[in-house]
Amino acid sequence: MPVGPMSFYGSPSYLFTSESVTEGHPDKVCDQISDAVLDAHFAQDPYSRVACETSATDSLVVVMGEITSNAKVDVTKIVRETLRNIGYTRREVGIGCDDCEILVRLHRQSSEINLAVSRDSIDDPAKTGAGDQGMMVGFACRELVDGVEINTEYMPLPIYLAQLLTRRMALVRREGIIPYLRPDGKSQVTVEYANGRVKRVHTVVLSAQHDLDIDQSRLRKDLIEHVLRPVIPASLLDSKTDIHTNPGDSWTFGGPAADTGLTGRKILVDTYGGSARHGGGAFSGKDPTKVDRSAAYAARYVAKNLVAAGFAERLEVQVSYAIGHPQPISVSVETFGTGAIPDERINALVTKHFDLRPGAIIRNLNLRRPIYKATASYGHFGRNDLDLPWERTDKVEALRADAFPAPAKKR
């Protein structure tokens, strides 16, 4: 459930927690393989229809789903390259990229779904139907400490910090700063709010897979020095901040060998860390005709521009679709009591300035490109390390001009 005005803004001490996982987490391994397969098809055929699922376990990866495309893709090679890039080069670490068994079970998309989506033209937004029914959610917020914004990505602070921690954990592993780390890992951040404002970081959990015979006191020191301190502002940490490192003690055996992975199972890690509702389904492995993905991106684009324009401090957009229909069934905005203008007025601005038809989303956000594998770990939103079209705030000036028109000059 979203953080509502009664609990969030009315409480002098409100705790909220979000988690993130590294690229070596078994479910994220599967997300990356599925999106790598999607990207490979889009690189050759931008009109590919892809719904690719992956499961990975001890020495076995299974790639399955529906793909209709003119591309010629070596899926087995993609799986091995993805595992190698993550760092899974042998089973003892989690899975061996060169010796694991790979099963590929892919077939063409249902002709009925294809007809419902395409209708008469795959490029005409008036005739391009949604690939499925469902509702999708976008969210954005301002996180303030003493009136100053903590991050400029308009993301909830708990998930924003959790994602930065896991990205940092992967960086120090890859660059040899903490050379004994292995690919699997997790973070968790609890932020304390006071009357809707960030007060402090209450708790941090860092769990990292590591080589054999690593002393846990050394691991704790290294994680705090090289991961936590460079990420979390010192002003948010105090003597009461609780820091846990590998709370389950030694963690040497991880990845798919220790825990079976599956595409689409870390949906709150992919989005807003539980600060907003999650609609529709998972993202990875799906081409943008699937509104589960493209409309969630569009809803984030809408929400971020509205918050950046100053219309609300916390804002959630919900949009719904029916399969085969080129228009959304519903569009609604919730500001949780933080709106600078009435929600009805914001809804009208959304209708005027944003085209949420599936075909228009694909066209306006330029989604028929191989840009998806990079989003499959560390979140799809609030990414300042990627140039993602749904993260741009290019509608702000037009929205402000429409909402607050300049008074006419007297003659």
Salt bridges, closest charged atoms under 4 A:
GLU19 OE2 - LYS266 NZ 2.86
GLU23 OE2 - ARG173 NH2 3.43
GLU23 OE2 - ARG174 NH2 2.17
ASP27 OD2 - HIS25 ND1 3.93
ASP27 OD1 - ARG265 NH2 2.93
ASP31 OD2 - LYS28 NZ 2.68
ASP35 OD1 - ARG293 NH1 2.87
ASP58 OD1 - ARG91 NE 2.72
GLU66 OE2 - HIS107 NE2 3.70
GLU92 OE1 - ARG90 NE 3.96
ASP98 OD1 - ARG84 NH2 2.23
GLU143 OE1 - ARG314 NH1 3.75
GLU149 OE2 - ARG142 NH1 2.29
GLU153 OE1 - LYS304 NZ 3.80
GLU192 OE2 - LYS199 NZ 3.63
GLU192 OE1 - ARG200 NH1 2.95
ASP211 OD1 - ARG182 NE 2.90
ASP222 OD2 - ARG218 NE 3.86
GLU225 OE1 - LYS221 NZ 3.24
GLU225 OE2 - HIS226 NE2 3.86
ASP238 OD2 - ARG200 NE 2.68
ASP242 OD2 - HIS244 NE2 3.09
ASP270 OD1 - LYS28 NZ 2.51
ASP270 OD1 - HIS380 NE2 3.78
ASP287 OD2 - LYS290 NZ 2.51
ASP292 OD2 - LYS286 NZ 2.88
GLU313 OE1 - ARG197 NH1 2.94
GLU316 OE1 - ARG277 NH2 2.58
ASP355 OD2 - ARG357 NH2 2.66
ASP385 OD1 - ARG167 NH1 3.52
ASP385 OD1 - ARG383 NE 2.86
ASP387 OD1 - ARG392 NH2 3.27
GLU391 OE2 - ARG300 NE 2.84
GLU391 OE1 - LYS304 NZ 2.87
GLU397 OE2 - ARG400 NH1 3.46
ASP402 OD1 - ARG345 NH2 3.42
ASP402 OD2 - LYS352 NZ 2.93
ASP402 OD2 - HIS353 NE2 2.82
